[in-house]
Amino acid sequence: MNEVGSGRLDEARAIAGRLLKLRPDLRASYARQNFPTKSVEWGDRMVAVLCEAGIPA
């Protein structure tokens, strides 16, 4: 998430690729369960950023 926010999309995608090799079943939507937030908007943003990095929704 930090890489995307910092504009380092290539690095974010490389990291996402490594994560998906370790956990092929990983989905961006899991962030809502693993990192609960008080704000729906922040949860939506987490999922969007992870998708932008290449993690499937």
Secondary structure, 3 states (H helix, E strand, C coil): CHHHHCCCHHHHHHHHHHHHHHCCCCCHHHHHHHCCCCCHHHHHHHHHHHHHHCCCC
